[in-house]
Amino acid sequence: MDDQISFYEAKLQFEIDSWDLFEALEKSGKVMVIDARSREAYEREHIPSALNIPHRLMSEATTLHLDKALMYVTYCDGIGCNASTKGALAMAKLGFAVKELLGGIDWWKRDGYATEGADGSEGRVVSCGC
């Protein structure tokens, strides 16, 4: 039983869902979203206020301007993409507190939140079902 508790506590420490991210962005001001995909994917569509730092380009130089006191949330396309995992790993190695967005931008949109960019979409009023 202790192993299960440890597993689920760790999972919540390192992952976040769309609802919790939206709430954190609205209320805390201590969360920054990082789109770990390519510049082209970011320009097509991204989560509002997200910064684009492709995971392949994450380094001390490309993250120098970031505040290490914030929590960073990385995301990519969705469950079939691992750019968010690679980005979270890179950010953690650089000394940042980081979580990974479950389901990426795919689940963000599926949950009804707005996106920006050339293919951006309006969000709708969202009520968490969990």
N, C-alpha and C positions, 0 to 999 in steps of 0.2 A: 504494500500500500504506500509506503514512503517513497518508493521509486516513482509511482504514478503521480503523487503529489509534486515531487521535484520536477518531473517531466512537464506537467501542465503549468507550473509556476514559471519555469524557464521559457516555455512556449509563449506565454503572455508577456514575458519580459522582452522577447525579441521579435514579436510579430504584433501587427495592429490591423484591425479591419476598417472598412470605409467609414462606418458610423463613428467609431472612436477617433479616427483621424479628423473627420469633419468637426466633431465636437472640440477636439484639441486645438484645431486651427481657429475656431470661432471664439474659444474661451481663454486659452492660456497664453497665446502669443509666444510660447517657448518651443514651438515646433517648426521645423523647416522641412519642406518636401523636396526631394531630389529625384528627378527623372533620370534614370541611369541608362536610357536608350540613346540612340544616335540623334544628332542634331535634326536630321530630316524627320524622324518619327516625332520628336518634340514639337517641331514647327507645324506638323499636321494636326496634332491634338495633344493636349497635356492638362494636368490638373492645375486649376488656377493657383497662382503664386508659386508654383514649382520652379526650381532652378534646374537647368539642364547641365549635368556633368556626366557625360557618358562614362560608364564603368571603366572602359579601356584607357580613359584619360585622367582618372583620379590619381592625384599625387599631392605631395606637399605643396607644390607650386600652384596647382589648380584649385586647391582648397584653402589656401592661405588666408583668403578674405572671409572665411566662415568662422562663426563664433562657436567655440567648443563648449560653451555653457548651454547651448540649445540641444534638443533632441532632434535627430535627423531621421526621416522616413524615406527609404528608397522604394522606387517602384519601376516596373517595366510593363510589357503588354498584358501579361496574365500568367496563368499557371503553366502555360507551355513555353515560357521564356524564363531564363535564369539571370537576366541582367540585373535585376533587383538584388538577388542573392550575391552576385559578384560585387555589386556596388556596396552592399551592406558590409561585406567582408573587407573590402578596400577601405571604407570609411572607418571601420573598427580598428584596422591595422594602423590608421593614421591618427588614432586617439579620439575619435568622435563617438558619442553615444548614438546608437542607431537601431532602428527597427525596420522591418520589411513589411510593406503593405500586402496583405493577403489578396490574391486575385488581381493585383495590378490595376491598370487603368480600365481593363475590361470589367472587373467587378465594381469599380468606382462608378462607371457609367450604368451598369446593370442595377446598381443600388439607387440610381436616380440623381446623381450629383452632376453639376455642370462641368464642362470642359472648355478650354480655350484653344485657339489655333485655327488654321485654315478650315479644318473639319470640326471645329468646336460645336458643342451642343448646349442648349439651355437645360438646366436642371429642373427638378420639380420638388415640391415639398416632400420631404422624406421623413418617414416615421419608422424607427427601428423596430423590427419584428422579433428581436431576441431578448 
